[in-house]
Amino acid sequence: MINVLVADDERPAVEELAFLLGRDPRIGTIHCAMSGAAALELLAVHAVDAVFLDIHMPGLSGLELAAVIGESDHPPVVVFVTADDDRALEAFELAAVDYLLKPLRTERLTRTVDRVVELVAHPAPAEEVEMITVDQGGVSRLIRLDEVKFVQAQGDYARLHTAEASYLIRIPLADLEQRWAESGFLRIHRSYLVCMHFVTALKLSAAKPTVSVGNAVLPVSRRHVPVLREHLQSTRVRPGS
């Protein structure tokens, strides 16, 4: 179990997040604060594994609080929960592990808790997670590579598909194939690159082979079938000798 702190200057937001977190059996004690200053006071007397911070709070903002937390010897994991969708760059510069937008979605929060639990159990430098800058609606955003499920070629561009949305970047698919190979991405078609961690089903013996990534069913080129078969064999559990 992990202990967490929730800080937001709006009581309904604090209560909602505390309620949603409390439904997760992996969450232990939940401390609540209505300001950055109150959050610091709680952190001084309680050991927590993760803090969920709003960005805009009177006095000490969430960003300022995260900067203070980051100076401690053993800082807790930081997650921002905000309605402000254009401060992600600043958030990740402060080593935040995630950036959740209000209104909260339960499945999205669950994935964040998955990440927090993993980081608490196996701490890793934030620099190990590759961040990708994307431009959307005149705003530059940062998304995590480990949230990209598959990539679709669109001419000289590539469309990155995550659970939340899709983003267009001006990089050819062939370049991403080489760059992200060590992160679990495989080329399955001239138009598709897939993160194998998100693959839920493969139909390689069918007349038209496919790979399923959640609700998306993607075509597989015949010449890529052997590579996928080899991947399947490498992941099979075999009886010990």
Buried (B, 14 or more C-beta within 10 A) or exposed (E): EBBBBBBBBBEEBBEBBBEBBEEBEEBEEBBBBBBBBBBBEBBEEEEBBBBBBBBBBEEBBBBBBBBBBBEEEEBBBBBBBBEBEEBBBBBBBBBBBBBBBBEBBEEEBBBBBEBBBEBBEEEEEBEEBEBBEBEEEEEEBBBBBBBBBBBBBEEEEBBBBBEEEBBBBEBEBEEBBEEBEEBBBBBBBEBBBBBBEBBEEBEBEEEEBBBBBEEBEBBBEEEBBEEBEEBEEEEEEEEEE
